[in-house]
Amino acid sequence: MGSCQWVRAKQNVIVLGATGAGKSFLGGALAQASCRQGFRALVIRTPRLLQQLAVARADGTYVNALARLARRGPWPGRSARHVPGAAPVHEKS
């Protein structure tokens, strides 16, 4: 996982587990590893994502919000959580 071959293959990672099992820690570690290899990461909790999508739907910017999410770009007026130890870099293709 740390080699980020899954990122290069355009695959997703779903982390499941009980409360306190370390899911967020593992997700952060994977995001940090990918950033160190030149990729960008967006770390966002599901409730916040759903709230932002609901607001976008209400104000008529839903399609644009989905497009930004697909590009993994930041939301207007908000920034993605910084991944510690990761320098800002451009996404590899």
Secondary structure, 3 states (H helix, E strand, C coil): CCCCHHHHCCCCCCCCCCCCCCHHHHHHHHHHHHHHCCCCCCCCCHHHHHHHHHHHHHCCCHHHHHHHHHCCCCCCCCCCCCCCCCCCCCCCC
